[in-house]
Amino acid sequence: MGQGTEVKTRQDPKVEIQEKGEVFFFYRPKVGKEEAHSPDDVQRMYVVLRPESVPERGVEEKQAPDSGKEGKKRKTRHGGDDQGDGGGGEEGGHGKEEVNVEERPLLRLIVMGKKSLPDPAKHGRPYWGYVDLVTTDVQDIKDALKGAEYETKTRGKRHMAWARALGEGVYRIVKHDAPGGRAHTHLVYKLELPLPSAAGGEEDGVGEPQEAMNVEPEASFLVQIKNPEQGGGGGRGGGGGGGFGGLQGKRKAAFPEHLQGRFGSNRYAPADPPDLLNYEGCELLLISASDDVEEELGLELQTETENETERAGGRDGEGRAGAGCSDLVKMLGEVADVKPLLSGSWD
């Protein structure tokens, strides 16, 4: 469906768009379960960001292709050994490679520690997550989302179900210089799927799984990147209840010097530039800011679905926004169940 467009509804020179693209939301049922009917049945929540344009920069800088899980998968494709998703011991991303995102795909798979997005009603509470995979090969994302069988020493053979598609939309990473405060960055998004009609016909509604996992029709989150060279942050369940577990040792990102320098002596820094998110093992906090992006930032996101509807002169264009027009379905539908995406309902 594309990256959509945006309209500034007020002249605010302190709002700068740093990255535009598509966002996809997924969840995976718990190990041993074939279906999920509530958040209690969910093992993990994933957010996939696909940047498609980088204003004024043209290219993104990412980890070297031979580092992290990306390097491991690359080695496997060329005849090396692969221990699978549960092999453990992966290193974080390091080195650098430039990618023109208008010519090559760039995808980030983010794991949310709380198995949901931040609650929009609880402003200021951080939810921890980390970048699990960065790649220019769509097949790597497919492999990460598909089901698998694996052996454990204590429980024998275990089954991991395929991921479920939860939402699809457009996003922006925005730098905001708030009056009287320090510059910070926002991740803002607006859903295209599921359609409001799939959620019972409510114009601003979402389906049951989306509501349960705080995937609102649109939202704005403050994004803070954790300094990998500083420890702390608490144990499992810390960070204000945000699922903060923290990555250990070599699983953390090793940023190039110029990106590491963005932290100074601070424990956290804004996602400025968004290149910081292009390193596996990058730890981040999402903090709920608003469910009304236009009111907060003077920025109205318009999805490709809305643009088509306007060009069609009414709501008829909305009907074309199903599976046939979904980039998620086209790109990842073969490895992810799309019922929650298209119907707004659990399995």
Salt bridges, closest charged atoms under 4 A:
GLU6 OE2 - LYS20 NZ 3.05
GLU6 OE1 - ARG172 NH2 2.82
GLU19 OE2 - ARG108 NH1 2.79
GLU34 OE2 - HIS159 NE2 2.66
GLU35 OE1 - HIS37 NE2 2.91
ASP41 OD1 - LYS33 NZ 3.68
GLU60 OE2 - ARG57 NH2 4.00
GLU60 OE1 - ARG108 NH2 3.21
GLU61 OE2 - HIS258 NE2 3.05
GLU70 OE1 - LYS62 NZ 2.92
ASP85 OD1 - LYS69 NZ 3.76
GLU90 OE2 - LYS72 NZ 3.97
GLU91 OE2 - HIS94 NE2 3.29
GLU97 OE1 - LYS62 NZ 3.00
GLU97 OE2 - ARG104 NH1 3.57
ASP132 OD2 - LYS69 NZ 2.96
ASP137 OD2 - ARG77 NH1 3.64
ASP140 OD1 - ARG77 NH1 2.60
ASP143 OD1 - LYS146 NZ 3.33
GLU149 OE2 - HIS159 ND1 3.09
GLU203 OE1 - ARG315 NH1 3.53
ASP272 OD2 - LYS175 NZ 3.41
ASP272 OD2 - ARG262 NH2 3.23
ASP275 OD2 - ARG57 NH1 2.95
GLU296 OE2 - HIS186 ND1 3.54
GLU306 OE2 - LYS190 NZ 2.86
GLU308 OE1 - ARG320 NE 3.66
GLU318 OE1 - ARG315 NH2 3.10
GLU334 OE1 - LYS142 NZ 3.01
ASP347 OD2 - ARG164 NE 3.18
